Amino acid sequence: MSAPASAAPAARLSPLAADGEPVVVGDDLVQRFRLASRDENPLHVDAGYARTTSFGEPVVYGVLGGLVALAGVAPRPGQVATRVTLRFPGAVLVGRPLRRLVVVDEPDRVEVHLVYGAARTVEAAVEFAPGPVDRTVPSGGPVSVRATARAADLNDLAEGDRVGEGWQPRWDELTDLADRLGLAARGLGPSAVAALAWASYLAGMEAPGRASLLADITAELDRAAPVGGSGRLTSGAVIDRVVPRFRLLALTGSVRAAALAATLKVRVFHRPTADRPEVAVLRSLLAPSRDALAGRSALVIGASRGLGAAIAQALALVGAEVYAGFHRSTADATAMRADLGIDGGRVHLVPGDAADPAWCRAVRRRVEDDGRRLDLLVLNACPPPLKVPLVEGSADVAVTYLSRALDLVRTPLTVLAQPIARAGGTVVAVSSRWASEPEPGWYPYVMAKSAAEGMLRAAAAEYPEARWAVLRPSRLRTAFNATPMAAGLGEPVEPVAADLAGRLAGPLDAGVLHVLA
C-alpha cells in the first residue's frame, strides 16, 4: 500500500532501531480513540463484523497506530510538528505484541515504525520546526456526525463530493489520549491531534465509511495562517479522485482552529466484501447427486462462511445430516442454514472452539444422542492467513500462528479419528494449493497447511480402515481475498464445494491420502 521507507545512514539511527521497544495497543486505548474521534467503523469496534473480513479480528485504528508510533519519539522541547505522514502497510491487531522502531532521528525529522514479527504495520514520520506547541483546546460547538458508518458502494462515491463537515472530537477524551501518549512533548498539540483523528472519522465513517481501509495520510500543519475568534474547530474535505481499478479514493481536506490551519491528503481503499455462497448455484450443480449421502452424518468445522459454508450446504443438499461447527460467527452460521430453505432442517449448529477437546467430545455425544454416527469430518477451520516475510524476527509470530492452526486440526483428529475409522468414514482437511505451490511472504500459512497434510498422512497410516483426503483449492472468492488488491480474483466456492460433495458420495480407497485439487 505504500513504498518502503528509505533507511537513514547508520550513524543517524536511533539506538531503538536495532531491536525496537516492545509495545501493545490494548482495547482500552482503542476505546479511548473511538470516543475521541467519533469513528465507529465496525472493523475496529465490532468483533463479529471483523471476523467476516480478511483480518479475522478487530483492527486497531490506523491513526491510533500512528499516534502510538509517535509516542516513541524522544521529547522535542522547543519544536513543533509541521508535517505528519502516516502510512499503513499492514494491520495492527488489538493486544498483539509489537516493536516500535525509530528508524530516522534527525534534528528536524523523525520516522518510527510499528513492526509485528518482521512485518511493518505502521510507518509514521514527523517534520519539525522551531517554535512553541499550541496547547489550547478549541471551544466546542454543535456537532453533526454519523452515528454509524456509511455503507457506500464504490459507485456511490464521486469526484467532487464534499464530506467530513460538522465534525468535532470529544475534546475531553482527545486531550486525555494525547496526554497519555505524551504527544505535546513530541510537537503535537490538541488541534494537531484532532486533525489526524478527523482523518480517521472521514475515511472510516464517510468516504467510503464501512468499507474503509486507510492507505496513507499526509497532514501539513500550518501555524502561519490561523483563524481568529474562539477557535472552534471546523473541517471539510472533497473527493479528488476515485480509481476503480485499485478501489482507491483520494481526498483533500482542511481542519482549522485558532492556531492551526491544517491541510490533509488522505488515500483510502474501499474493501470488497465476500459474498455468501449461492444456494441456487449449488442446487443446480448437485442435482444429479440428490440424496447421495442420505443417512450419513457430517461434522464440518469452520462452516459459517466462505468455502466451509458452501461445503456444509452442499452436503445437506445431497442428503447428509450436517453438524456445522463454528466458533463465534453465530449470525453467519444462522444465515448459512437459513439460505438452504427447507433443506436447512438437515443443518445443526454446534458453536464452539474446535481446538478444545471438550467441544469435540460434546459434538460426538450430540451426534450419538441424535441416534446417528459420525461418518464424515471436514476440517476447514484455520486462523486468517498472516503475511509475514521469512526473515529474522518473524519466528515467534510464525510459531504462534502454526500452533493455533494445527490445534484446529490435531484436536478434532485425536477425539474423532478413531470412531470415524470404526464406522469406515471419511476425513477431509481443507488445505491450499499453496501447500505445493507457495507464494512468497506467507510462510506461516504455508507451514500450517503443509503440516496439516502431514498430520492426515500419518492418520491414514494409523487408521487404514478410514478414508482420508486433503482438498487443495486454488485462490477462492472468500474473506481471505476480500482485499482491495485481490478484489475480483479467485474462483467461486460453489463448484469446489459441489465437487467435494460428489466425491464424498462416491468411492474413495481406504488407508491412503487422496489429494483433491
N, C-alpha and C positions, 0 to 999 in steps of 0.2 A: 504493500500500500504506500510505501514511501521508500526513497532511496536510502541506503545505509549512510549513516553519518561518517564523514571522513575523520580518521583518528588524528588527534593532536600530536605534536612532536613529543617524544618520550620524556624529555626534560620538563615538559609543562603539564604532564599528567598529575592529577591528584593522587596521593597515596591510596585513596579508596579504589582507584581504578584496577589495582591488581586483583583483589578478592571481592570487594564490594561490602557494603554494610547490610546486614540482614534486616528485612522489613516485611511486615504483613499488613495488608489492608483488611481490617475486620469489619463486620457488619455494623458496628457502632459508628464508624466513620462514614460508611455508605449511607446510613440513615441520616446522619447529620448533613451530608451533602444533599441528599434527597430533599430535606426540608429547606435548606438554604436556597437551592436552585429552583425549586418547584418542578423539577424534572421527574415525572412519574413514569418514564418509559419502562414497560414491563420486563425488558431484558435485564434490568438492574434490580427490580424490586419484586418480581413475581416468579418464584421458583418453578411453578407449574408451567408458565409460559416459557421460561428459559430452557426447560427440558425439551421443548419442541424445536429448539434451534440447534445449529451445529455446535454450539458451545456446551450444551447439556446441563448447564447450571448458571446461576446468576453471574453477570459480569460486572466488575467494578466500573463506575462511570469513567470514561476516558479522561475527562478534565480532572476528576479527583485523582486519578493515577498520575497525571501531570503535576498536580499540586503536591502530592506525596513525594514525587521525584524531586521537586524543587525544594522541599523541606530539608533535603540533604546537602544543599548548598551552604557553604560557610557564611556566617553573617557578613553583610556588606555595609558597614557603617559609612554614612555619607554618600551612598549611592542609591539610585532609584532605577527601577526597571523601565526601559524604553521600548523594548520589543520582546515578546514571548512567542516561541514557536513550539507547538506540541505535535508530535507525530505518533501514530498508533499502529505499529507493525504487527502487534499481536494483542491478545486479550489478557487482562489481569482478572483472575478469579478470586472471589471473596475467600479470605483465610489461607490462600496459598503462600508458601514461603518464597520471598523474592530476594534479590540482591539489588541494592541501589549503588550504581557505579558513577562516579564523577569522572567523565572521560575528557573533558576540557575544562581547565581552570585558569583563565586569563584575567588581567585587570578589568577588562570591560566586557567579558563574555564568559559564560559557563554553560556546560552541557552535561546533563545527567540522564542515565538510562535506568529503567527498571528491567531486570532480567529474571526470567523463570527458567531454571535449568541453564541452558546455554542460549535460549531464545530471547531476543529483545521484545518487550511488550510495549514499552513507552519510551519515547525519546523527548526530552524537554530541554530547551535552550533559552537562555535569557541574555539580552544585551543590556548594559548598564551605562548610565551617565552620572556625573556628579550632581548631587542635589539631595534635598530632604524628601523623605517619603511622606506623602499626604495621608494622615491617619484619620481624616474627617469621615464620619459616617453620614452619607447623604440622608436627607429627610425622606420620610415615607410619603405615601400618597395612594391614590386609587390604583388598584391592580386589576388587570384584565388578562387572565391567562387561562389556558386549558386545564381542566381537571384530569382528563385522560388523553393519552397520546393520540394524535391524528392517525387514522388508518388509511393513509393516502397511497394509492397506486402510483407507479411511476408516471403513468399518463395523466394523473391529476395535477402534476406539478409543471408549471410553465415558466419559461424565462420571462422576467419582468414582474412576477408575483411578489407582492410585499408581504412580509411575515415578521413575527417576533416583536410586535409593538405592544405596549401596555404592560410590559413585564417589570416587576420589582422583585428583588430577592426578599427573603425573610432576613432582615438585617441582623437581628439578634443571633440567629443560627449561623449566618455567614461570618460575622465577626468572631464568634466562638470558634468556628472551624479554622479561620485564619490564625487566630491566637494559638490554637493547639498545634498548628503546623509551623508557627513562628515565621509567617510569610512576610510580615512588615520588616523584620530584620533582614530579609532577603530582597528588599526593594519593592515589595508588592503591598500597597495599601488596600483598604477595603474596596474602593471603587475599581481598582485594577482586578482584584479577585472576583468582584461582581461581574465584570465584563467577560471573564472566562466562564463563570457559571452561567451567564446568559447564553453563551455559545452552546453549552450543553443543552439548555432548555430549547433553544432554537432548533437544533438538529433532532433532539430526542422527542420533542412534543409537537413540532410544527412542520418542519421540512427536512426529511419526509415524515418524521414522527415515529410511529410504532416500529417501522422497518429500518430505523436509523442504525448506521454503523460508521462512526467517525473515522475519517482518514487523517486529517490534519487541521490545525488551526494556527493562524498567524495573527497576532494582535500587536498593532502599533499603538503604543501608549504615549500620547502627546500631551505634555504638560503646558505647552506654549499656547494652546488655544482653548482656555477654559470658558465655560459659560457662567454667567453671574447668578444672582438670586440665591435661593435656599439650597440649590444644588440637588434638587430631586433628580434622580437618575431617569434618563429616557433612553429608549433603544428602538431599533428597527433595522430590517435587512431586506434585501432584494435577491431573488434567484437570478444569478448571472447566466448560468449555463446548465442545461440538462443534457447529459451524454448517455443516451440509452444503451449504447454498446457496452459501456462499463458500469451501467446502473449508478451513475455518479451525478451529484449535484454540486455546483459551485455557488457559494453565496458571499455577498459582501454586506457587512453591517456596520453600524456605529453605536457606541454607547457613550453618553455624555453625562457628566456630573459637574459639580462646582469646580473641581481642579483637575478634570480629566476629559480629554476628547479621544476616545479610542476608536480605531478602525480595525475591523476584523475580517479576515478572509477565512472562510470555513469550507472545507470539502468533506462531503459525507456520502457514503454509499447507501443505496437502497437495497436492503437484504431481501432476496426472494423467499418465498415460503415453500415448504414441502407439501405437496398435495396428498390428501388421503387416497388410499387405493380405491379404484373404481370397481365396485362390485359387479356392475353390468358387464364390464370387460371380463372379469373373472368368470362370470356365469357363462359367457359365450365361449371362452377358451376351454372351460371344463365340462361343457355339455356332453361330450362323449364319455366322460368318466363319472357321470352322475351315480351316486350310491356305491361307488367302487370301494369306499372304506367304511361302509355301513357296518356297525357292530364293533368298530375299532375305537380306541381312546388314545388321544394325543395330548401331551403337555408341550406347549410352545412357550418358551421362556424369552421374554423381550417381545411381547405380542401386541403392544399398544399402538405402535406407529411403524411407518415405513414397510420394509420387507417383512418384518415379523408380523405385522398386522395383516399383510396380504397372505402370508402363509397360513395364519390362523383361519382367515376367511376361506381360503381355498380348501383347506382340509374339511371345514364344516360343510362347504358346498358339495363335497364328494361323499358326505355321509358320516364323517367321524364326529365323535363327541370330543370337543376341544376344550381343554383347560388352559386358559390364556393367562400366563404369568406376566406380571409387570410390577415395577417397584412402587412408583408414586403417581404415575400418569393415569389417574382414575378417569378423568374426563375423556382422554383419548381412547382408553380401553372401552369405555361405555359407548362412545361413538362408533368404534370399530364393530362392536356387536350389533348396535342398532342399525348400522348400514346394511346388514345382512337381511333385514326384514324378518320374515318367518323363519328363515334358516338360522337366525341369531339364537333361537332356542337351544341349539346344539353347542353354544359357546358359554362356558362357565368361567367367570372372572375369579382369579386367585391372586390377589395382591400380596406382595412380599418381596424380600430380598433373596434371590436365588443363591447368593453366596452364604446363606445361613442354613446350616444343616437342619435346623428345626423346621424351617419353612418347607424344605424339600420333603421331610418326613410327613409333615402335615398334609401336603398335597397328595402324597402317596395314600395316606389314610382316607382323604376325601374321595379319591377315585374308588378305593375299595368299599367305602361306606355307600357309595352310589351304586354298588353292585357291578362294578366294572374292573378290568385290569388295564394297566398301562401298557399299550402296545408301541407307541411312538413317542420319542423325545426329540424335540428340536431346540438346540442350544443357539439362540440368536442374540442373547444379551451381551453387550460389550460397552465399556466406557467410551465416551466420544473420543475419536482419534486425536492424538496430540502430534502437532508438527514440531519436532524437536531435532535440531541438527546433531549428527553423530560427532561431537567434539567434546573436549574436556569440560567438565562441569555439568554434563547432562545425565550422569549416571543415576543420581538419586531420583530424579524425575522419572526416568525410564523404569527403574526398579519398582517404584510405587505404582506406576501405570500397569506394568506387567503383572504385579501381584493381584491387583483388583480384577484385571481381565481374566486371569487364569482361575481365580476363585469362582467366577461365574460359570466356568466350565467344569472345573475339578469337583466342586461340592455337589452339584446335581449328579455327576457320574458316580461319586463314591456312595451316594444314597440310592440311586435308581438303576445303575447299570445291572446289578445282579437280578432284581425282579424283572427287568425288561428282557434280559437274556433268558431267564427261565420261561418267559412267555414267547420266546422266539421273535422278539420285537426288533425295532429299528431305532437307531440313534443317529441323528444328523446334526453336525455342527456347521453353522454358517461361518465360513471363512471369507477370503477375499482373493481375487486374482493377484493382489499384491504379495500374497504368500509365496508365489512363484515368480512374479514379475514386479518387484517392488519399485516404487517411485522414491526418489531421494527426499530426505527430510522427515520421513515418517517412521523412523526405525522402531520406536516403542510399539507402534501398532503392528508393524510387520512382524516383530518378535512375538507379540501376543498371538497373532493368527497362526504363525508357524508352530508355536508351542502347543496351541490348541489342537492343531492337526496331529502333532506328535503324540499328544495325550490320547486321541482317538485311535491312532495306530496301535498304541500299547494296549488300549482297552480291547481292541479287536482280537489281539493275541490272547488276552486273558479270558475273554468271554466269546469263544468262537461260535457259540450257538446263536448269537445275535447278529444283526446286520448293521453295518457301520458305513457312514458316508460323510464326506465334507462337501459343502456347496461352495464353489469359488465363483461368485458372480463378478462381472466387470463393474465399472462405475455405474451406480444406480441413482435415480432421482429420489433421494432421501434427505433427511435433515442434515446428514454429513455434508452433502453437496449443496445445501441451501445457503450458498455464499455468493457474493456479487461476481467473483471471477469464475465460479463454476455454474452459474445460472444457465439453464438450458442444456447442460451437459448430462450425459448418462442415459441409461436405458430405463424404461418404465419397470416398476416392480411386478406388475400383474403377470406378464409372461413367465418370469422367473418362478414366481410362486405357483402358478398353474403347472408348469413343467415339473416342479418338485413334487406336487401332489400326485401328478400322473405317475411319476417314477415310483413313489412310495406305494402306489396301488398295484404296481407290477412286481415281478420277481427281482430280488437282489440276492446275490450269493452271500452266504453267512461266513463270518470269520475273516473277512478281508475288508480293507478300507477302500471304498469306492470314492473317486474324486469326480464330482459332478460340476461341470463348467457351465 
